Amino acid sequence: MLKESDSFTRNQGFLFGNLVTSPHTSKYYISNEMKTKGSDCACYFPPEMKQAKTIIMNIVNEQRKERKIYEYEVQGDWNPNIAAVNCYANSKEVVNWHSDKLTHLGPMPIIGSLSLGVTRQFRLRRFGNEESNSNRQPSAIYSIPLKHNSLIIMWPPCQEHWKHEVCPQNSIDKHPIAGFKRINITFRQSRDEYGSEMTPTCHHGEQCMLKPVFNGRNMGRYFYSCNAGGPEGKCDFFEWLDIGKRKKEFEEKLKQRKSVN
């Protein structure tokens, strides 16, 4: 993976109409059974990643036996079928405050994050604290040093309630093999009921992004909005996710597939 990271690329996208480039490099991997369109943008899990996936999957599913299972999260065993891999080449390469995209993961995803190489600080900050606090006090920031071969599990509803980042550092201790590089493999499960066929398109004809409401009276709900890039900006498409309706629609699609086969 260290050698392969040399071929990783920097993602680009539009933010408020301006083209921005990610401050780290990335690559996406999928499991062999994962069906995808445009497979040129992702590779299959290499053998070592399959081994890591199995170990992490078993840890997660064993711990889930003792945890509350939310209604909207994956039911049954968690089986990650995609991995987003980020490479931070030095202490100044970062990922800024964000929560992970839910579009193909669905509500309340589980994300298993494996760190390899040099130790970096992983920081968490809760959503909504500033809005709900009349004194406008900043949210508390929790910082966790992620060492080589460490695993952090972002349980539900982490993506709905928390942002996370890898921040720049003045100095880091060199790893004996990776040097100043950190490679982060984040295992996720793409759910069929939230796949491309089930995702609405906006007025631009692009697939929408699924987002949670982070605060206010609609907190706990999810909606689709425009994810189109370009200087023209996003359109005004908006659609609430009706989870019960989505489940019925997906079950109907499965019946149609079986009848065709």
Phi and psi restraints in degrees (value plus and minus 20) as a CYANA .aco file:
   2 LEU   PHI     -82.6   -42.6
   2 LEU   PSI     -64.4   -24.4
   3 LYS   PHI     -87.7   -47.7
   3 LYS   PSI     -61.6   -21.6
   4 GLU   PHI     -85.9   -45.9
   4 GLU   PSI     -47.0    -7.0
   5 SER   PHI     -83.9   -43.9
   5 SER   PSI     -38.3     1.7
   6 ASP   PHI     -84.6   -44.6
   6 ASP   PSI     -42.1    -2.1
   7 SER   PHI    -115.3   -75.3
   7 SER   PSI     -20.9    19.1
   8 PHE   PHI     -84.2   -44.2
   8 PHE   PSI     135.2   175.2
   9 THR   PHI    -142.9  -102.9
   9 THR   PSI     144.3   184.3
  10 ARG   PHI    -113.2   -73.2
  10 ARG   PSI     105.0   145.0
  11 ASN   PHI     -89.3   -49.3
  11 ASN   PSI     127.8   167.8
  12 GLN   PHI    -146.3  -106.3
  12 GLN   PSI     128.6   168.6
  13 GLY   PHI    -184.4  -144.4
  13 GLY   PSI     152.7   192.7
  14 PHE   PHI    -120.8   -80.8
  14 PHE   PSI     114.0   154.0
  15 LEU   PHI    -147.6  -107.6
  15 LEU   PSI      94.9   134.9
  16 PHE   PHI      33.4    73.4
  16 PHE   PSI      19.3    59.3
  17 GLY   PHI      62.8   102.8
  17 GLY   PSI     -21.2    18.8
  18 ASN   PHI    -128.6   -88.6
  18 ASN   PSI     117.8   157.8
  19 LEU   PHI     -95.4   -55.4
  19 LEU   PSI     104.7   144.7
  20 VAL   PHI    -143.9  -103.9
  20 VAL   PSI     133.4   173.4
  21 THR   PHI    -138.2   -98.2
  21 THR   PSI     116.7   156.7
  22 SER   PHI     -85.5   -45.5
  22 SER   PSI     123.6   163.6
  23 PRO   PHI    -105.3   -65.3
  23 PRO   PSI       8.7    48.7
  24 HIS   PHI    -181.9  -141.9
  24 HIS   PSI     150.3   190.3
  25 THR   PHI    -124.5   -84.5
  25 THR   PSI     137.7   177.7
  26 SER   PHI    -166.7  -126.7
  26 SER   PSI     143.0   183.0
  27 LYS   PHI    -176.4  -136.4
  27 LYS   PSI     129.1   169.1
  28 TYR   PHI    -132.9   -92.9
  28 TYR   PSI     121.0   161.0
  29 TYR   PHI    -147.0  -107.0
  29 TYR   PSI     130.6   170.6
  30 ILE   PHI    -152.2  -112.2
  30 ILE   PSI     136.4   176.4
  31 SER   PHI     -95.3   -55.3
  31 SER   PSI     141.3   181.3
  32 ASN   PHI     -80.7   -40.7
  32 ASN   PSI     -53.5   -13.5
  33 GLU   PHI    -104.6   -64.6
  33 GLU   PSI     -26.3    13.7
  34 MET   PHI     -96.4   -56.4
  34 MET   PSI     102.0   142.0
  35 LYS   PHI    -109.2   -69.2
  35 LYS   PSI     114.7   154.7
  36 THR   PHI    -167.7  -127.7
  36 THR   PSI     128.3   168.3
  37 LYS   PHI    -113.7   -73.7
  37 LYS   PSI     125.1   165.1
  38 GLY   PHI      47.6    87.6
  38 GLY   PSI      27.8    67.8
  39 SER   PHI     -86.8   -46.8
  39 SER   PSI     -25.1    14.9
  40 ASP   PHI     -89.6   -49.6
  40 ASP   PSI     -33.7     6.3
  41 CYS   PHI    -114.7   -74.7
  41 CYS   PSI     -17.9    22.1
  42 ALA   PHI    -164.4  -124.4
  42 ALA   PSI     132.9   172.9
  43 CYS   PHI    -136.3   -96.3
  43 CYS   PSI     141.6   181.6
  44 TYR   PHI     -98.0   -58.0
  44 TYR   PSI     133.2   173.2
  45 PHE   PHI     -74.6   -34.6
  45 PHE   PSI     105.8   145.8
  46 PRO   PHI     -91.6   -51.6
  46 PRO   PSI     145.7   185.7
  47 PRO   PHI     -73.4   -33.4
  47 PRO   PSI     -62.8   -22.8
  48 GLU   PHI     -85.6   -45.6
  48 GLU   PSI     -54.8   -14.8
  49 MET   PHI     -90.6   -50.6
  49 MET   PSI     -55.0   -15.0
  50 LYS   PHI     -81.9   -41.9
  50 LYS   PSI     -61.7   -21.7
  51 GLN   PHI     -83.9   -43.9
  51 GLN   PSI     -64.6   -24.6
  52 ALA   PHI     -82.7   -42.7
  52 ALA   PSI     -61.3   -21.3
  53 LYS   PHI     -78.5   -38.5
  53 LYS   PSI     -66.3   -26.3
  54 THR   PHI     -82.3   -42.3
  54 THR   PSI     -63.9   -23.9
  55 ILE   PHI     -82.1   -42.1
  55 ILE   PSI     -68.1   -28.1
  56 ILE   PHI     -88.0   -48.0
  56 ILE   PSI     -60.2   -20.2
  57 MET   PHI     -79.3   -39.3
  57 MET   PSI     -63.1   -23.1
  58 ASN   PHI     -86.6   -46.6
  58 ASN   PSI     -59.5   -19.5
  59 ILE   PHI     -82.2   -42.2
  59 ILE   PSI     -67.5   -27.5
  60 VAL   PHI     -81.9   -41.9
  60 VAL   PSI     -69.0   -29.0
  61 ASN   PHI     -87.2   -47.2
  61 ASN   PSI     -51.5   -11.5
  62 GLU   PHI     -88.3   -48.3
  62 GLU   PSI     -62.3   -22.3
  63 GLN   PHI     -90.0   -50.0
  63 GLN   PSI     -49.8    -9.8
  64 ARG   PHI     -83.7   -43.7
  64 ARG   PSI     -44.0    -4.0
  65 LYS   PHI     -82.7   -42.7
  65 LYS   PSI     -44.4    -4.4
  66 GLU   PHI    -124.9   -84.9
  66 GLU   PSI     -17.4    22.6
  67 ARG   PHI    -131.4   -91.4
  67 ARG   PSI     138.7   178.7
  68 LYS   PHI     -88.6   -48.6
  68 LYS   PSI     111.9   151.9
  69 ILE   PHI    -121.9   -81.9
  69 ILE   PSI      96.5   136.5
  70 TYR   PHI     -94.2   -54.2
  70 TYR   PSI     133.4   173.4
  71 GLU   PHI     -79.1   -39.1
  71 GLU   PSI     -57.1   -17.1
  72 TYR   PHI    -113.4   -73.4
  72 TYR   PSI     -27.0    13.0
  73 GLU   PHI    -102.9   -62.9
  73 GLU   PSI     156.8   196.8
  74 VAL   PHI     -78.0   -38.0
  74 VAL   PSI     109.8   149.8
  75 GLN   PHI    -116.7   -76.7
  75 GLN   PSI     126.5   166.5
  76 GLY   PHI      60.1   100.1
  76 GLY   PSI    -181.9  -141.9
  77 ASP   PHI     -90.3   -50.3
  77 ASP   PSI     124.8   164.8
  78 TRP   PHI    -102.5   -62.5
  78 TRP   PSI     106.5   146.5
  79 ASN   PHI    -152.7  -112.7
  79 ASN   PSI      70.0   110.0
  80 PRO   PHI     -83.9   -43.9
  80 PRO   PSI     113.7   153.7
  81 ASN   PHI    -145.7  -105.7
  81 ASN   PSI     -19.1    20.9
  82 ILE   PHI    -158.0  -118.0
  82 ILE   PSI     134.9   174.9
  83 ALA   PHI    -161.6  -121.6
  83 ALA   PSI     105.3   145.3
  84 ALA   PHI    -115.9   -75.9
  84 ALA   PSI     103.9   143.9
  85 VAL   PHI    -134.6   -94.6
  85 VAL   PSI     102.5   142.5
  86 ASN   PHI    -131.3   -91.3
  86 ASN   PSI     122.5   162.5
  87 CYS   PHI    -141.0  -101.0
  87 CYS   PSI     106.9   146.9
  88 TYR   PHI    -130.3   -90.3
  88 TYR   PSI      87.7   127.7
  89 ALA   PHI     -93.1   -53.1
  89 ALA   PSI     -43.5    -3.5
  90 ASN   PHI    -177.9  -137.9
  90 ASN   PSI    -196.8  -156.8
  91 SER   PHI     -89.4   -49.4
  91 SER   PSI     -33.5     6.5
  92 LYS   PHI    -117.3   -77.3
  92 LYS   PSI     -31.6     8.4
  93 GLU   PHI    -101.6   -61.6
  93 GLU   PSI     116.0   156.0
  94 VAL   PHI    -161.6  -121.6
  94 VAL   PSI     153.8   193.8
  95 VAL   PHI    -150.6  -110.6
  95 VAL   PSI     109.9   149.9
  96 ASN   PHI     -99.7   -59.7
  96 ASN   PSI     151.4   191.4
  97 TRP   PHI     -72.7   -32.7
  97 TRP   PSI     109.4   149.4
  98 HIS   PHI    -186.7  -146.7
  98 HIS   PSI     145.4   185.4
  99 SER   PHI    -137.1   -97.1
  99 SER   PSI     133.1   173.1
 100 ASP   PHI     -93.9   -53.9
 100 ASP   PSI     128.2   168.2
 101 LYS   PHI     -85.3   -45.3
 101 LYS   PSI     119.7   159.7
 102 LEU   PHI    -121.4   -81.4
 102 LEU   PSI     -24.6    15.4
 103 THR   PHI     -71.0   -31.0
 103 THR   PSI     -69.8   -29.8
 104 HIS   PHI    -123.8   -83.8
 104 HIS   PSI     -25.2    14.8
 105 LEU   PHI    -109.2   -69.2
 105 LEU   PSI     -48.9    -8.9
 106 GLY   PHI      62.8   102.8
 106 GLY   PSI     156.3   196.3
 107 PRO   PHI     -83.0   -43.0
 107 PRO   PSI     129.1   169.1
 108 MET   PHI      30.6    70.6
 108 MET   PSI      39.2    79.2
 109 PRO   PHI     -95.6   -55.6
 109 PRO   PSI     139.0   179.0
 110 ILE   PHI    -122.8   -82.8
 110 ILE   PSI     113.0   153.0
 111 ILE   PHI    -148.5  -108.5
 111 ILE   PSI     100.9   140.9
 112 GLY   PHI    -119.6   -79.6
 112 GLY   PSI      95.8   135.8
 113 SER   PHI    -131.6   -91.6
 113 SER   PSI      92.8   132.8
 114 LEU   PHI    -122.0   -82.0
 114 LEU   PSI     107.0   147.0
 115 SER   PHI    -122.9   -82.9
 115 SER   PSI     114.6   154.6
 116 LEU   PHI    -150.3  -110.3
 116 LEU   PSI     121.6   161.6
 117 GLY   PHI      75.5   115.5
 117 GLY   PSI    -164.1  -124.1
 118 VAL   PHI     -87.2   -47.2
 118 VAL   PSI     130.0   170.0
 119 THR   PHI     -94.9   -54.9
 119 THR   PSI     110.6   150.6
 120 ARG   PHI    -150.1  -110.1
 120 ARG   PSI     138.4   178.4
 121 GLN   PHI    -106.5   -66.5
 121 GLN   PSI     105.1   145.1
 122 PHE   PHI    -124.8   -84.8
 122 PHE   PSI     103.9   143.9
 123 ARG   PHI    -137.6   -97.6
 123 ARG   PSI     123.5   163.5
 124 LEU   PHI    -145.4  -105.4
 124 LEU   PSI     121.8   161.8
 125 ARG   PHI    -162.8  -122.8
 125 ARG   PSI     112.1   152.1
 126 ARG   PHI     -94.7   -54.7
 126 ARG   PSI     120.3   160.3
 127 PHE   PHI     -89.2   -49.2
 127 PHE   PSI     131.5   171.5
 128 GLY   PHI      62.7   102.7
 128 GLY   PSI     -31.3     8.7
 129 ASN   PHI     -80.8   -40.8
 129 ASN   PSI     -60.4   -20.4
 130 GLU   PHI     -84.5   -44.5
 130 GLU   PSI     -60.3   -20.3
 131 GLU   PHI     -89.7   -49.7
 131 GLU   PSI     -54.3   -14.3
 132 SER   PHI    -109.2   -69.2
 132 SER   PSI     -31.0     9.0
 133 ASN   PHI    -117.4   -77.4
 133 ASN   PSI      97.1   137.1
 134 SER   PHI     -84.2   -44.2
 134 SER   PSI     -45.6    -5.6
 135 ASN   PHI    -106.5   -66.5
 135 ASN   PSI     -19.5    20.5
 136 ARG   PHI      36.3    76.3
 136 ARG   PSI      17.8    57.8
 137 GLN   PHI     -92.4   -52.4
 137 GLN   PSI     119.3   159.3
 138 PRO   PHI     -87.1   -47.1
 138 PRO   PSI     131.8   171.8
 139 SER   PHI     -85.3   -45.3
 139 SER   PSI     126.0   166.0
 140 ALA   PHI     -86.0   -46.0
 140 ALA   PSI     121.2   161.2
 141 ILE   PHI    -131.1   -91.1
 141 ILE   PSI     107.1   147.1
 142 TYR   PHI    -125.3   -85.3
 142 TYR   PSI     107.2   147.2
 143 SER   PHI    -135.4   -95.4
 143 SER   PSI     108.6   148.6
 144 ILE   PHI    -144.2  -104.2
 144 ILE   PSI     100.4   140.4
 145 PRO   PHI     -95.5   -55.5
 145 PRO   PSI      98.8   138.8
 146 LEU   PHI    -119.7   -79.7
 146 LEU   PSI      87.1   127.1
 147 LYS   PHI    -104.2   -64.2
 147 LYS   PSI     151.7   191.7
 148 HIS   PHI     -76.5   -36.5
 148 HIS   PSI     113.7   153.7
 149 ASN   PHI      47.5    87.5
 149 ASN   PSI       5.8    45.8
 150 SER   PHI    -117.5   -77.5
 150 SER   PSI     131.8   171.8
 151 LEU   PHI    -142.1  -102.1
 151 LEU   PSI     109.3   149.3
 152 ILE   PHI    -139.0   -99.0
 152 ILE   PSI     111.2   151.2
 153 ILE   PHI    -126.1   -86.1
 153 ILE   PSI     101.2   141.2
 154 MET   PHI    -113.4   -73.4
 154 MET   PSI      79.3   119.3
 155 TRP   PHI    -100.3   -60.3
 155 TRP   PSI     138.4   178.4
 156 PRO   PHI     -83.1   -43.1
 156 PRO   PSI     122.4   162.4
 157 PRO   PHI    -122.3   -82.3
 157 PRO   PSI      35.3    75.3
 158 CYS   PHI     -76.7   -36.7
 158 CYS   PSI     -65.5   -25.5
 159 GLN   PHI     -89.8   -49.8
 159 GLN   PSI     -42.6    -2.6
 160 GLU   PHI    -105.4   -65.4
 160 GLU   PSI     -44.1    -4.1
 161 HIS   PHI    -136.1   -96.1
 161 HIS   PSI     -34.5     5.5
 162 TRP   PHI    -153.5  -113.5
 162 TRP   PSI     128.3   168.3
 163 LYS   PHI    -123.9   -83.9
 163 LYS   PSI     137.0   177.0
 164 HIS   PHI    -160.4  -120.4
 164 HIS   PSI     140.4   180.4
 165 GLU   PHI    -175.0  -135.0
 165 GLU   PSI     140.5   180.5
 166 VAL   PHI    -134.1   -94.1
 166 VAL   PSI      93.8   133.8
 167 CYS   PHI    -113.6   -73.6
 167 CYS   PSI     140.5   180.5
 168 PRO   PHI     -87.9   -47.9
 168 PRO   PSI     129.6   169.6
 169 GLN   PHI    -149.7  -109.7
 169 GLN   PSI     127.3   167.3
 170 ASN   PHI     -86.1   -46.1
 170 ASN   PSI     -56.4   -16.4
 171 SER   PHI    -174.0  -134.0
 171 SER   PSI     132.0   172.0
 172 ILE   PHI    -158.0  -118.0
 172 ILE   PSI     132.4   172.4
 173 ASP   PHI    -101.3   -61.3
 173 ASP   PSI     108.7   148.7
 174 LYS   PHI     -84.5   -44.5
 174 LYS   PSI     113.7   153.7
 175 HIS   PHI    -103.0   -63.0
 175 HIS   PSI     120.9   160.9
 176 PRO   PHI     -82.4   -42.4
 176 PRO   PSI     -44.8    -4.8
 177 ILE   PHI    -129.0   -89.0
 177 ILE   PSI     -68.9   -28.9
 178 ALA   PHI    -103.5   -63.5
 178 ALA   PSI     -29.9    10.1
 179 GLY   PHI      47.9    87.9
 179 GLY   PSI    -144.1  -104.1
 180 PHE   PHI    -119.9   -79.9
 180 PHE   PSI     -10.3    29.7
 181 LYS   PHI    -105.3   -65.3
 181 LYS   PSI     122.8   162.8
 182 ARG   PHI    -142.4  -102.4
 182 ARG   PSI     110.5   150.5
 183 ILE   PHI    -133.8   -93.8
 183 ILE   PSI     109.1   149.1
 184 ASN   PHI    -140.2  -100.2
 184 ASN   PSI      97.0   137.0
 185 ILE   PHI    -124.6   -84.6
 185 ILE   PSI      96.3   136.3
 186 THR   PHI    -129.1   -89.1
 186 THR   PSI      91.6   131.6
 187 PHE   PHI    -107.5   -67.5
 187 PHE   PSI     113.3   153.3
 188 ARG   PHI    -159.3  -119.3
 188 ARG   PSI     141.2   181.2
 189 GLN   PHI    -131.8   -91.8
 189 GLN   PSI      95.5   135.5
 190 SER   PHI    -100.5   -60.5
 190 SER   PSI     105.9   145.9
 191 ARG   PHI    -120.9   -80.9
 191 ARG   PSI     112.3   152.3
 192 ASP   PHI     -76.7   -36.7
 192 ASP   PSI     -56.3   -16.3
 193 GLU   PHI     -90.5   -50.5
 193 GLU   PSI     -28.6    11.4
 194 TYR   PHI    -140.7  -100.7
 194 TYR   PSI       2.2    42.2
 195 GLY   PHI     -97.1   -57.1
 195 GLY   PSI    -194.8  -154.8
 196 SER   PHI     -79.2   -39.2
 196 SER   PSI     -58.3   -18.3
 197 GLU   PHI     -84.7   -44.7
 197 GLU   PSI     -46.5    -6.5
 198 MET   PHI    -119.5   -79.5
 198 MET   PSI     -21.1    18.9
 199 THR   PHI    -114.3   -74.3
 199 THR   PSI     105.8   145.8
 200 PRO   PHI     -88.3   -48.3
 200 PRO   PSI     138.3   178.3
 201 THR   PHI    -127.3   -87.3
 201 THR   PSI     129.0   169.0
 202 CYS   PHI    -107.1   -67.1
 202 CYS   PSI    -193.2  -153.2
 203 HIS   PHI     -87.9   -47.9
 203 HIS   PSI     -37.8     2.2
 204 HIS   PHI    -103.4   -63.4
 204 HIS   PSI     -27.7    12.3
 205 GLY   PHI      63.1   103.1
 205 GLY   PSI      -7.3    32.7
 206 GLU   PHI    -119.2   -79.2
 206 GLU   PSI     132.6   172.6
 207 GLN   PHI     -85.3   -45.3
 207 GLN   PSI     117.2   157.2
 208 CYS   PHI     -99.8   -59.8
 208 CYS   PSI     147.5   187.5
 209 MET   PHI    -126.3   -86.3
 209 MET   PSI     116.0   156.0
 210 LEU   PHI    -108.3   -68.3
 210 LEU   PSI     107.6   147.6
 211 LYS   PHI    -152.9  -112.9
 211 LYS   PSI     130.5   170.5
 212 PRO   PHI    -111.1   -71.1
 212 PRO   PSI     137.3   177.3
 213 VAL   PHI    -106.3   -66.3
 213 VAL   PSI     102.6   142.6
 214 PHE   PHI    -107.7   -67.7
 214 PHE   PSI     -38.9     1.1
 215 ASN   PHI    -180.8  -140.8
 215 ASN   PSI     156.3   196.3
 216 GLY   PHI      64.4   104.4
 216 GLY   PSI    -191.2  -151.2
 217 ARG   PHI     -89.3   -49.3
 217 ARG   PSI     -40.9    -0.9
 218 ASN   PHI    -117.6   -77.6
 218 ASN   PSI      -8.6    31.4
 219 MET   PHI     -77.8   -37.8
 219 MET   PSI     114.4   154.4
 220 GLY   PHI      83.3   123.3
 220 GLY   PSI     -31.3     8.7
 221 ARG   PHI    -117.3   -77.3
 221 ARG   PSI     147.3   187.3
 222 TYR   PHI    -150.4  -110.4
 222 TYR   PSI     131.4   171.4
 223 PHE   PHI    -166.5  -126.5
 223 PHE   PSI     138.9   178.9
 224 TYR   PHI    -123.6   -83.6
 224 TYR   PSI     118.1   158.1
 225 SER   PHI    -163.3  -123.3
 225 SER   PSI     150.4   190.4
 226 CYS   PHI     -81.4   -41.4
 226 CYS   PSI     117.8   157.8
 227 ASN   PHI    -141.3  -101.3
 227 ASN   PSI      -6.3    33.7
 228 ALA   PHI     -89.2   -49.2
 228 ALA   PSI     122.8   162.8
 229 GLY   PHI    -118.5   -78.5
 229 GLY   PSI    -191.8  -151.8
 230 GLY   PHI      88.7   128.7
 230 GLY   PSI     140.5   180.5
 231 PRO   PHI     -82.1   -42.1
 231 PRO   PSI     -44.0    -4.0
 232 GLU   PHI     -92.9   -52.9
 232 GLU   PSI     -34.3     5.7
 233 GLY   PHI      61.9   101.9
 233 GLY   PSI    -194.5  -154.5
 234 LYS   PHI    -105.6   -65.6
 234 LYS   PSI     133.9   173.9
 235 CYS   PHI    -108.1   -68.1
 235 CYS   PSI    -198.9  -158.9
 236 ASP   PHI    -116.6   -76.6
 236 ASP   PSI      -0.1    39.9
 237 PHE   PHI     -80.0   -40.0
 237 PHE   PSI     117.6   157.6
 238 PHE   PHI    -171.2  -131.2
 238 PHE   PSI     115.0   155.0
 239 GLU   PHI    -172.3  -132.3
 239 GLU   PSI     104.7   144.7
 240 TRP   PHI     -88.7   -48.7
 240 TRP   PSI     122.5   162.5
 241 LEU   PHI    -103.8   -63.8
 241 LEU   PSI     101.2   141.2
 242 ASP   PHI    -119.9   -79.9
 242 ASP   PSI      82.3   122.3
 243 ILE   PHI     -86.0   -46.0
 243 ILE   PSI     -58.8   -18.8
 244 GLY   PHI     -83.3   -43.3
 244 GLY   PSI     -63.7   -23.7
 245 LYS   PHI     -85.0   -45.0
 245 LYS   PSI     -61.1   -21.1
 246 ARG   PHI     -80.7   -40.7
 246 ARG   PSI     -61.8   -21.8
 247 LYS   PHI     -81.5   -41.5
 247 LYS   PSI     -63.2   -23.2
 248 LYS   PHI     -86.4   -46.4
 248 LYS   PSI     -61.6   -21.6
 249 GLU   PHI     -82.6   -42.6
 249 GLU   PSI     -59.9   -19.9
 250 PHE   PHI     -89.2   -49.2
 250 PHE   PSI     -60.6   -20.6
 251 GLU   PHI     -81.9   -41.9
 251 GLU   PSI     -56.9   -16.9
 252 GLU   PHI     -86.6   -46.6
 252 GLU   PSI     -60.1   -20.1
 253 LYS   PHI     -82.7   -42.7
 253 LYS   PSI     -60.1   -20.1
 254 LEU   PHI     -83.1   -43.1
 254 LEU   PSI     -60.0   -20.0
 255 LYS   PHI     -82.9   -42.9
 255 LYS   PSI     -61.8   -21.8
 256 GLN   PHI     -83.5   -43.5
 256 GLN   PSI     -60.1   -20.1
 257 ARG   PHI     -83.8   -43.8
 257 ARG   PSI     -62.3   -22.3
 258 LYS   PHI     -85.6   -45.6
 258 LYS   PSI     -58.4   -18.4
 259 SER   PHI     -87.7   -47.7
 259 SER   PSI     -53.9   -13.9
 260 VAL   PHI     -89.7   -49.7
 260 VAL   PSI     -60.6   -20.6
